[in-house]
Amino acid sequence: MDARNAAAGKVNGVALPGRRAERLDRRSFLAGSAAGLGALALGGCVTPDGMSLAEAQAVYGPVPEEKFPIPAVDVTKVDPQYFRRTVAYDTREAPGTIIVDPANYYVYRVEDGGSATRYGANVGRDGFRWSGDAYVGRKAEWATWTPPKEMIKRQPEAAVWARGMPGGLDNPLGARTLYMYQNGVYTLYTIYASSDPESIGSGVTSGCIGLLSQDMMHLYDRTPVKTKVVVLPA
């Protein structure tokens, strides 16, 4: 929950729905033109990581077949280092393990052969970061979002959703959610889908981890319940 946005009537960095100023932008909880660039120009513009913007547009394009059609990401608003890619990754953790690196704003899914799928992420802001081992206790598509009591106490405007906000594009949890548990207890932390490209690579949430919607769906499909999650120190 971003303190910068509390005075603006936002919840966890997202404006509450109802008034125009209260529409959710999901910058802190926790879509797209090429900003004037033509398709030919995009095709010839290669990022430092080797992915052209045209390729990124394909990876992060619209997902119209979803229950709530997901718009394309404006990839010009994402630092190219945070585009999804396969990287060499040395770890003793088993393939399938999710490793969150909040210091560098990355989430890794460990693969076979000393590699990992790496995703850019937003993470907890100062004072809300945490570390340790957890596991995926449950999964949900287009989940209902219910603000914790602690959040309502800090931001009373969130009380309007005390009984839950239905899933949808305006819901802070987005299209997919992985709920993190420890010792059979929900930690109140999630890995969730963000529709705010400008939040990737920043600390804006109350401890949850946000991936671009297309990345979150990619990870979600490869992550069964009981998957180990390691959150590294920030």
Backbone torsions as a table, in degrees:
resi	resn	phi	psi	omega
1	MET	NA	111.4	-170.6
2	ASP	-80.4	118.7	-178.5
3	ALA	-62.1	-28.1	179.1
4	ARG	-61.7	-27.3	-173.5
5	ASN	-101.9	-6.2	-175.8
6	ALA	-59.2	-42.3	-178.0
7	ALA	-69.9	-18.3	-178.8
8	ALA	-90.4	9.0	179.0
9	GLY	76.7	35.5	-178.2
10	LYS	-110.2	154.6	-179.6
11	VAL	-118.2	120.0	-178.3
12	ASN	54.8	31.7	-179.6
13	GLY	88.3	6.5	-179.5
14	VAL	-122.0	137.2	-178.7
15	ALA	-75.4	139.0	179.6
16	LEU	-71.9	142.9	-179.0
17	PRO	-72.7	164.9	178.4
18	GLY	129.8	-57.0	174.0
19	ARG	-108.8	158.8	-178.8
20	ARG	-55.7	-41.4	-179.4
21	ALA	-69.8	-9.5	-175.7
22	GLU	-106.2	11.8	177.9
23	ARG	-71.8	143.2	-175.1
24	LEU	-71.1	134.8	171.2
25	ASP	-115.0	-12.7	174.8
26	ARG	57.3	22.2	178.1
27	ARG	-59.9	-38.2	-170.2
28	SER	-110.2	-3.8	178.0
29	PHE	-92.5	103.9	139.9
30	LEU	106.1	NA	NA
31	ALA	NA	NA	NA
32	GLY	NA	130.2	174.5
33	SER	-105.5	174.3	-179.1
34	ALA	-95.5	20.2	176.1
35	ALA	53.0	47.4	173.6
36	GLY	88.3	-5.6	179.1
37	LEU	-82.7	135.9	177.7
38	GLY	-80.9	164.3	-177.6
39	ALA	-61.6	-38.4	-179.3
40	LEU	-66.7	-39.9	178.9
41	ALA	-64.7	-40.0	178.9
42	LEU	-62.0	-42.8	-177.1
43	GLY	-62.2	-27.4	-178.0
44	GLY	-96.8	-0.5	-176.9
45	CYS	-99.1	111.3	-176.5
46	VAL	-105.4	132.7	-179.8
47	THR	-78.1	165.4	177.7
48	PRO	-59.2	-23.8	179.7
49	ASP	-88.5	4.1	174.5
50	GLY	90.8	0.9	178.9
51	MET	-102.3	124.6	177.2
52	SER	-72.1	158.6	177.5
53	LEU	-63.6	-31.7	176.5
54	ALA	-64.0	-40.4	176.9
55	GLU	-65.7	-40.3	178.5
56	ALA	-63.5	-38.4	177.9
57	GLN	-61.8	-34.7	178.4
58	ALA	-69.5	-43.6	-179.9
59	VAL	-64.6	-37.9	-174.9
60	TYR	-109.5	33.5	179.3
61	GLY	-76.6	179.3	-178.7
62	PRO	-66.6	154.5	177.0
63	VAL	-123.6	81.2	-171.9
64	PRO	-72.6	-18.1	-175.6
65	GLU	-82.4	-4.0	179.0
66	GLU	-68.9	159.7	176.3
67	LYS	-52.2	-42.6	172.7
68	PHE	-118.9	102.5	-173.9
69	PRO	-51.9	129.7	-175.5
70	ILE	-93.4	127.3	179.1
71	PRO	-74.0	162.9	175.3
72	ALA	-65.3	149.8	172.8
73	VAL	-78.8	137.4	169.9
74	ASP	-78.4	93.9	-172.1
75	VAL	-68.2	-15.1	176.8
76	THR	-70.4	-11.8	179.3
77	LYS	-99.1	5.7	179.5
78	VAL	-115.2	129.0	173.6
79	ASP	-60.5	126.9	-175.3
80	PRO	-55.7	-23.7	178.7
81	GLN	-64.6	-15.6	-178.7
82	TYR	-99.0	5.0	173.1
83	PHE	-67.4	146.6	178.6
84	ARG	-59.5	137.2	175.8
85	ARG	-161.4	163.7	174.2
86	THR	-94.4	130.6	-176.8
87	VAL	-132.4	157.8	170.7
88	ALA	-68.6	136.8	-176.7
89	TYR	-149.6	117.0	-177.2
90	ASP	-94.6	113.6	-179.5
91	THR	-153.5	154.5	174.1
92	ARG	-90.1	-5.1	-179.3
93	GLU	-71.4	149.1	-176.7
94	ALA	-71.2	151.8	174.0
95	PRO	-53.6	139.7	-177.3
96	GLY	99.9	-22.8	179.3
97	THR	-62.7	141.2	175.1
98	ILE	-100.0	127.5	178.9
99	ILE	-120.7	122.8	179.3
100	VAL	-100.3	126.1	178.4
101	ASP	-114.8	84.7	-174.6
102	PRO	-66.3	-26.1	-179.4
103	ALA	-64.7	-29.7	-177.9
104	ASN	-114.4	3.7	175.5
105	TYR	62.7	45.3	178.0
106	TYR	-128.2	151.5	167.4
107	VAL	-123.0	131.7	179.6
108	TYR	-113.6	138.6	164.8
109	ARG	-108.6	116.3	-176.1
110	VAL	-68.0	130.1	178.4
111	GLU	-111.7	176.0	175.1
112	ASP	-71.0	158.7	170.4
113	GLY	74.2	26.4	176.4
114	GLY	74.0	28.5	178.9
115	SER	-127.9	171.9	177.7
116	ALA	-151.3	151.9	167.4
117	THR	-86.8	126.7	-176.3
118	ARG	-112.5	133.5	179.4
119	TYR	-122.0	142.0	170.2
120	GLY	-74.2	148.3	-173.6
121	ALA	-142.8	159.8	159.6
122	ASN	-102.2	155.1	-173.0
123	VAL	-138.1	-177.2	-179.9
124	GLY	-65.8	142.8	176.8
125	ARG	-78.8	173.9	-179.5
126	ASP	-54.7	132.9	180.0
127	GLY	91.7	-10.4	-178.9
128	PHE	-123.9	7.2	179.7
129	ARG	-81.9	153.5	-179.7
130	TRP	-147.8	167.0	177.6
131	SER	-146.8	162.3	179.9
132	GLY	138.4	-176.9	-179.8
133	ASP	-98.1	142.6	176.2
134	ALA	-147.2	-170.6	174.7
135	TYR	-152.7	160.7	178.6
136	VAL	-77.2	109.5	-178.1
137	GLY	-86.4	-27.2	175.3
138	ARG	-162.2	164.8	-178.4
139	LYS	-130.5	154.9	178.1
140	ALA	-153.7	144.0	172.2
141	GLU	-103.4	130.7	-179.9
142	TRP	49.8	55.7	-173.1
143	ALA	-68.9	153.2	167.8
144	THR	-72.9	135.2	178.3
145	TRP	-105.8	126.6	177.2
146	THR	-123.1	118.1	-178.8
147	PRO	-66.4	135.5	177.2
148	PRO	-63.1	157.0	179.5
149	LYS	-59.1	-35.7	-179.4
150	GLU	-64.3	-35.6	179.7
151	MET	-70.5	-41.7	178.5
152	ILE	-62.3	-34.9	178.5
153	LYS	-65.4	-41.3	179.4
154	ARG	-73.8	-37.2	-174.9
155	GLN	-131.3	85.3	-174.6
156	PRO	-56.2	-24.2	-179.8
157	GLU	-63.3	-17.8	178.6
158	ALA	-74.8	-12.6	-176.4
159	ALA	-60.8	-23.0	179.1
160	VAL	-59.6	-23.8	179.7
161	TRP	-107.9	22.9	-177.6
162	ALA	-59.4	-26.5	177.8
163	ARG	-97.2	5.6	173.8
164	GLY	109.4	138.7	173.4
165	MET	-101.8	125.4	-179.9
166	PRO	-60.9	156.4	177.3
167	GLY	-61.0	153.6	179.6
168	GLY	159.3	177.6	-177.6
169	LEU	-64.3	-26.6	179.5
170	ASP	-87.5	-6.1	-179.2
171	ASN	-76.1	131.9	-177.3
172	PRO	-58.8	-25.6	-178.8
173	LEU	-80.7	-17.9	176.2
174	GLY	70.9	-153.4	-169.9
175	ALA	-75.0	-30.0	-175.6
176	ARG	-144.1	146.3	-179.8
177	THR	-142.3	134.3	170.3
178	LEU	-111.4	122.1	-177.0
179	TYR	-95.7	127.8	-177.1
180	MET	-93.9	132.2	-178.2
181	TYR	-121.7	155.0	170.1
182	GLN	-136.7	126.8	177.2
183	ASN	52.8	41.0	176.5
184	GLY	80.0	4.1	-176.5
185	VAL	-117.9	132.9	177.0
186	TYR	-66.3	128.5	-176.2
187	THR	-80.7	-9.6	-171.5
188	LEU	77.9	2.1	177.4
189	TYR	-104.3	145.9	180.0
190	THR	-136.1	165.1	161.2
191	ILE	-108.8	122.4	-168.2
192	TYR	-133.1	171.9	-178.5
193	ALA	-96.3	123.9	179.7
194	SER	-107.2	138.4	175.0
195	SER	-102.3	13.0	-178.3
196	ASP	-107.9	96.0	-176.8
197	PRO	-62.6	-29.4	-178.0
198	GLU	-73.2	-12.8	178.1
199	SER	-81.3	-18.7	-176.4
200	ILE	-70.1	129.8	-175.8
201	GLY	89.7	22.7	179.7
202	SER	-144.2	163.1	177.4
203	GLY	-102.5	105.4	-172.1
204	VAL	-136.0	-7.4	-172.9
205	THR	-102.4	-177.6	176.0
206	SER	-97.4	28.9	176.4
207	GLY	118.1	-15.6	177.0
208	CYS	-75.4	164.7	-176.2
209	ILE	-118.6	123.0	-177.5
210	GLY	-111.0	133.7	172.3
211	LEU	-115.7	153.8	171.6
212	LEU	-53.7	145.9	-173.2
213	SER	-52.3	-44.5	-178.7
214	GLN	-65.7	-36.3	176.2
215	ASP	-70.0	-40.3	-179.6
216	MET	-63.6	-39.8	177.7
217	MET	-65.5	-38.2	177.1
218	HIS	-61.6	-46.2	178.9
219	LEU	-68.2	-44.2	-176.7
220	TYR	-56.5	-44.4	-177.1
221	ASP	-65.3	-19.1	-177.3
222	ARG	-106.4	8.4	-173.0
223	THR	-122.5	104.8	175.1
224	PRO	-79.5	161.1	170.7
225	VAL	-57.6	144.6	-177.2
226	LYS	86.6	-1.0	176.8
227	THR	-60.2	135.7	178.9
228	LYS	-72.4	140.7	175.6
229	VAL	-126.1	126.8	177.2
230	VAL	-114.4	121.5	176.3
231	VAL	-105.5	113.1	-176.9
232	LEU	-74.4	156.7	175.0
233	PRO	-61.5	144.8	179.4
234	ALA	-86.9	NA	NA
